[in-house]
Amino acid sequence: MKPSEQEIENLLRRAPRPAPPPALKQQLADQMNLTSTTTAPHSALFDQMPLAWWRRWWPALAPAAVSVACAVVITVQQAEISRLKEAGHTATSAAPTATTPLITPTTYEGANATAIDPSAAEQDEITRLRERVKQLTAEISQLEQTQKENEELRRQVAAPPTLTQEEIDALTKAKEQALSIRCINNLKQFGLAVRIWMLDNNEVLPPDTLSMSNELSTPKILVCPADTNRPAARDWASFTTVNLSYEYLAPSARNADHEPTRVLSRCPIHGHVGLCDGSVHGQVARSHPEWLIERDGKLYMENDPQSGQSTRRPR
Amino acid sequence: MDAPTANHLAEAARRGDKAAATRLIELFYERIYAFLRRLTGNDADAADLTQRTFSRVWQALPTFAGRSTFSSWIHGIAHHVYVDWRRANRHEPRSEEWWNARVATQPAPDETAVHNDLAAALFASVDTLDHDLREAVHLHYYQDLSLQETAEALGVATSTVKYRLRHALAQLQWQFDHDRQTLKSPYPAKAT
């Protein structure tokens, strides 16, 4: 026979309960050892609200108390804001009435005057406006005067300057100096291109200027800025000797590194010379032609004939 | 049960009220003795463990916070007292004769002899259960504690108590359905 689960549960619930010995209850009472807990006197509140209840519910009550406190604070703040807004509206509405009456000497006729004549206030307003118009008219006339001065200054600036002879000479000299510096810069680039070509071609200098089309950035640097007779070539395809101002004095030369003072290029206008070491010396051909010495069909620059070397500081 | 009353009595006893403590003894000593008597299997040990249980109750009463009912709290103390005693003495579960004697002494005018045999066999089978299952059955069915009180007394979750009770009932049913002498149970009991 297999009992059901319910029958088993019923049987278990009706299990016999063993009776304790008669003396056990008295023994337990005799052995009672109460350790009286006089920890803290319990108030009436604690008697009504057991500590266990508080311990169980404080995690929920604490956030609730904080929320209520926040709500109270927000409510108080809202009331304060409303009160301040109302005070602001009151002050705004009261402001025009405080500024409208204009007390002038014509209307204020004594310390005992309490009423203000409206027509006098209007008259005073008209007077004030007239003064304002006068002030604005003066400002407008001042602005017109300033505009006229500006136009005069612009006219003077636009007119050609009337320079003295000394100023003209100084300006011309400065222009020439600028052109000379640009020319030296061209020769520096020319010399650099020659050396680059030489490094790529077994220490042999290029046979002509056109061969350095890959080393030179543009053919425009081959025309001296002061040379007004030669136009600069737009590109290498249109380049001819007409577009070349500088003299190339060492075509296809070998071992140029062993002859650093040999003249590589020369400007016939300024007299600048470029040497094989890449340096450029300004106006040597014009101011010191004796420094240029020709040997074996080659031109060298030697400003110290005893040592046979150039001692001038190159550019 | 009158758990709120017991909790109030415990609160009064905690403050040193001897009358309240005496009332607590009257309310619980029979149940605790029965609980321990079923577990230990003899009167002397049950009486001794009951005295130890109440001794611990008086010592631990200041720490009784009231988070559980006093019934589950005192059953928890009794459970621990029994566990300590069992570890120290290594007692085996008692034999079926004790249950036969107990059932035979109970008046059951509406029950047949077959029913008494069935009950005796059932109670004896409970003692063969695993220790955890057995204590759950004792507290929930024999001591009439609720599931939550049983869980609090054993110090486990309520779901664990439910699982143990279902496991115990299934094992008891299986034991009735099979010959325990020849077949092996799928719910092997741990050595206690």
Contacts between the chains, C-beta under 8 A, distances in Angstrom:
chain1	res1	chain2	res2	distance
A	1	B	118	7.5
A	1	B	176	7.3
A	2	B	173	6.6
A	2	B	176	5.3
A	2	B	177	4.8
A	3	B	118	6.6
A	3	B	122	7.8
A	3	B	173	7.3
A	3	B	176	6.1
A	5	B	169	5.3
A	5	B	173	6.6
A	8	B	122	6.4
A	8	B	169	5.8
A	8	B	172	5.6
A	8	B	173	6.7
A	9	B	141	6.8
A	9	B	169	7.1
A	11	B	118	7.1
A	11	B	119	5.1
A	11	B	122	5.3
A	12	B	122	7.0
A	12	B	123	8.0
A	12	B	126	7.2
A	12	B	137	6.4
A	12	B	141	3.7
A	12	B	142	6.9
A	13	B	141	5.3
A	13	B	144	7.1
A	14	B	119	7.6
A	15	B	38	7.7
A	15	B	119	8.0
A	15	B	123	6.1
A	15	B	141	6.8
A	15	B	142	4.9
A	16	B	102	4.7
A	16	B	103	6.5
A	16	B	105	7.4
A	16	B	106	4.9
A	17	B	30	7.4
A	17	B	31	7.9
A	17	B	34	4.5
A	17	B	142	7.8
A	18	B	33	6.9
A	18	B	34	5.0
A	18	B	37	4.0
A	18	B	38	6.7
A	18	B	43	7.8
A	18	B	46	7.2
A	18	B	102	7.2
A	19	B	30	7.5
A	19	B	34	8.0
A	20	B	29	6.4
A	20	B	30	5.6
A	20	B	33	3.9
A	20	B	34	7.6
A	20	B	37	7.9
A	20	B	46	7.8
A	20	B	47	7.1
A	20	B	50	7.2
A	21	B	43	6.5
A	21	B	47	5.8
A	24	B	29	6.5
A	24	B	33	6.4
A	24	B	47	5.5
A	24	B	50	6.4
A	24	B	51	7.8
A	25	B	25	6.5
A	25	B	26	7.2
A	25	B	29	5.8
A	27	B	47	7.9
A	27	B	51	6.3
A	28	B	25	5.0
A	28	B	29	5.6
A	28	B	50	7.2
A	28	B	51	6.4
A	28	B	54	5.1
A	29	B	22	5.8
A	29	B	25	6.0
A	31	B	51	6.2
A	31	B	54	7.1
A	31	B	55	6.4
A	32	B	18	6.8
A	32	B	21	5.6
A	32	B	22	7.3
A	32	B	25	7.4
A	32	B	54	7.6
A	32	B	58	6.3
A	33	B	55	7.0
A	33	B	58	5.0
A	33	B	59	7.6
A	34	B	13	6.3
A	34	B	16	5.6
A	34	B	18	6.3
A	34	B	21	5.7
A	34	B	58	5.7
A	34	B	61	7.3
A	35	B	58	6.9
A	35	B	59	7.0
A	35	B	61	7.4
A	35	B	62	6.3
A	36	B	15	6.7
A	36	B	16	3.2
A	37	B	14	5.4
A	37	B	15	6.4
A	37	B	16	7.3
A	37	B	61	7.9
A	37	B	62	4.5
A	38	B	15	7.8
A	38	B	16	7.4
A	39	B	62	7.9
A	42	B	15	7.7
A	50	B	11	7.1
A	50	B	66	6.3
A	51	B	65	7.5
A	51	B	66	7.3
A	52	B	7	7.9
A	52	B	65	5.5
A	52	B	66	3.0
A	52	B	67	6.1
A	53	B	66	7.9
A	55	B	65	6.3
A	55	B	67	7.2
A	56	B	67	6.6
